[in-house]
Amino acid sequence: MKKFALLLLVLLYAVPARAADVDGKWSGSLSTPNGDVMVGFEFKSDGAALTGSTTGPDGSSIPIKNGKIDGNKISFVEKGNYQGMPLQFNYTGELAGDEIHFKRELMGFPAEEFVAKRSK
């Protein structure tokens, strides 16, 4: 019985962690002082690497940088500018079915938490 339990334990640890299925389009809404703002995402995974883009309310697409997948968690950076001032948003998210629960930081300061849903 001990050998069976040991074999089972070894097999469980030998199975690689499965990456989150984030490929495709996602959309969500950010609450801001000026009202809700619709945002979109398009992701493509390659093992632990995440690529894609974000889309803001004006429809412009911004490529994501430093995208990573770790189990059901994702992270990436969005770089842009506002009136000539460079901005960096850091996103962390946790996949839960057809939703990603995001936390977004602006220049290292907590900004928003929101949910993006898989677009069908």
Contacts in CASP RR format, 6 or more apart in sequence:
PFRMAT RR
TARGET T0000
AUTHOR 0000-0000-0000
METHOD contacts of the structure
MODEL  1
MKKFALLLLVLLYAVPARAADVDGKWSGSLSTPNGDVMVGFEFKSDGAAL
TGSTTGPDGSSIPIKNGKIDGNKISFVEKGNYQGMPLQFNYTGELAGDEI
HFKRELMGFPAEEFVAKRSK
17 70 0 8 1.000
17 71 0 8 1.000
18 71 0 8 1.000
19 45 0 8 1.000
19 47 0 8 1.000
19 48 0 8 1.000
19 69 0 8 1.000
19 71 0 8 1.000
20 45 0 8 1.000
20 69 0 8 1.000
20 71 0 8 1.000
20 72 0 8 1.000
20 73 0 8 1.000
20 74 0 8 1.000
20 95 0 8 1.000
21 45 0 8 1.000
21 95 0 8 1.000
22 43 0 8 1.000
22 45 0 8 1.000
22 50 0 8 1.000
22 69 0 8 1.000
22 74 0 8 1.000
22 95 0 8 1.000
22 100 0 8 1.000
23 43 0 8 1.000
23 44 0 8 1.000
23 45 0 8 1.000
24 42 0 8 1.000
24 43 0 8 1.000
24 44 0 8 1.000
24 118 0 8 1.000
24 119 0 8 1.000
25 40 0 8 1.000
25 41 0 8 1.000
25 42 0 8 1.000
25 118 0 8 1.000
25 119 0 8 1.000
26 40 0 8 1.000
26 41 0 8 1.000
26 42 0 8 1.000
26 43 0 8 1.000
26 100 0 8 1.000
26 116 0 8 1.000
26 117 0 8 1.000
26 118 0 8 1.000
26 119 0 8 1.000
27 38 0 8 1.000
27 39 0 8 1.000
27 40 0 8 1.000
27 41 0 8 1.000
27 116 0 8 1.000
27 117 0 8 1.000
27 119 0 8 1.000
28 38 0 8 1.000
28 39 0 8 1.000
28 40 0 8 1.000
28 114 0 8 1.000
28 115 0 8 1.000
28 116 0 8 1.000
28 117 0 8 1.000
29 36 0 8 1.000
29 37 0 8 1.000
29 38 0 8 1.000
29 39 0 8 1.000
29 114 0 8 1.000
30 36 0 8 1.000
30 37 0 8 1.000
30 39 0 8 1.000
30 104 0 8 1.000
30 112 0 8 1.000
30 114 0 8 1.000
31 112 0 8 1.000
31 114 0 8 1.000
32 112 0 8 1.000
37 56 0 8 1.000
37 57 0 8 1.000
38 56 0 8 1.000
38 57 0 8 1.000
39 54 0 8 1.000
39 55 0 8 1.000
39 56 0 8 1.000
39 57 0 8 1.000
39 114 0 8 1.000
39 116 0 8 1.000
40 54 0 8 1.000
40 55 0 8 1.000
40 56 0 8 1.000
40 116 0 8 1.000
41 52 0 8 1.000
41 53 0 8 1.000
41 54 0 8 1.000
41 55 0 8 1.000
41 116 0 8 1.000
42 52 0 8 1.000
42 53 0 8 1.000
42 55 0 8 1.000
43 50 0 8 1.000
43 51 0 8 1.000
43 52 0 8 1.000
43 74 0 8 1.000
44 50 0 8 1.000
44 51 0 8 1.000
44 52 0 8 1.000
45 69 0 8 1.000
47 69 0 8 1.000
48 68 0 8 1.000
48 69 0 8 1.000
48 70 0 8 1.000
49 67 0 8 1.000
49 68 0 8 1.000
49 69 0 8 1.000
50 64 0 8 1.000
50 67 0 8 1.000
50 68 0 8 1.000
50 69 0 8 1.000
50 74 0 8 1.000
50 75 0 8 1.000
50 76 0 8 1.000
51 63 0 8 1.000
51 64 0 8 1.000
51 67 0 8 1.000
52 63 0 8 1.000
52 64 0 8 1.000
53 61 0 8 1.000
53 62 0 8 1.000
53 63 0 8 1.000
53 64 0 8 1.000
54 61 0 8 1.000
54 62 0 8 1.000
54 64 0 8 1.000
54 78 0 8 1.000
55 61 0 8 1.000
55 62 0 8 1.000
56 62 0 8 1.000
62 78 0 8 1.000
62 79 0 8 1.000
62 80 0 8 1.000
64 76 0 8 1.000
64 77 0 8 1.000
64 78 0 8 1.000
64 91 0 8 1.000
65 76 0 8 1.000
65 77 0 8 1.000
65 78 0 8 1.000
65 79 0 8 1.000
66 75 0 8 1.000
66 76 0 8 1.000
66 77 0 8 1.000
67 74 0 8 1.000
67 75 0 8 1.000
67 76 0 8 1.000
67 77 0 8 1.000
68 74 0 8 1.000
68 75 0 8 1.000
68 76 0 8 1.000
72 94 0 8 1.000
72 95 0 8 1.000
72 96 0 8 1.000
73 92 0 8 1.000
73 93 0 8 1.000
73 94 0 8 1.000
73 95 0 8 1.000
74 91 0 8 1.000
74 92 0 8 1.000
74 93 0 8 1.000
74 94 0 8 1.000
74 95 0 8 1.000
74 100 0 8 1.000
75 90 0 8 1.000
75 91 0 8 1.000
75 92 0 8 1.000
75 93 0 8 1.000
76 91 0 8 1.000
77 88 0 8 1.000
77 89 0 8 1.000
77 90 0 8 1.000
77 91 0 8 1.000
78 88 0 8 1.000
78 89 0 8 1.000
78 91 0 8 1.000
79 86 0 8 1.000
79 87 0 8 1.000
79 88 0 8 1.000
79 89 0 8 1.000
80 86 0 8 1.000
80 87 0 8 1.000
80 88 0 8 1.000
81 87 0 8 1.000
87 106 0 8 1.000
87 107 0 8 1.000
88 106 0 8 1.000
88 107 0 8 1.000
88 108 0 8 1.000
89 104 0 8 1.000
89 105 0 8 1.000
89 106 0 8 1.000
89 111 0 8 1.000
90 104 0 8 1.000
90 105 0 8 1.000
90 108 0 8 1.000
91 102 0 8 1.000
91 103 0 8 1.000
91 104 0 8 1.000
91 105 0 8 1.000
92 102 0 8 1.000
92 103 0 8 1.000
93 100 0 8 1.000
93 101 0 8 1.000
93 102 0 8 1.000
93 103 0 8 1.000
94 100 0 8 1.000
94 101 0 8 1.000
97 118 0 8 1.000
98 117 0 8 1.000
98 118 0 8 1.000
99 115 0 8 1.000
99 116 0 8 1.000
99 117 0 8 1.000
99 118 0 8 1.000
100 115 0 8 1.000
100 116 0 8 1.000
101 113 0 8 1.000
101 115 0 8 1.000
102 112 0 8 1.000
102 113 0 8 1.000
102 114 0 8 1.000
102 115 0 8 1.000
102 116 0 8 1.000
103 110 0 8 1.000
103 112 0 8 1.000
103 113 0 8 1.000
104 111 0 8 1.000
104 112 0 8 1.000
104 113 0 8 1.000
104 114 0 8 1.000
105 111 0 8 1.000
END
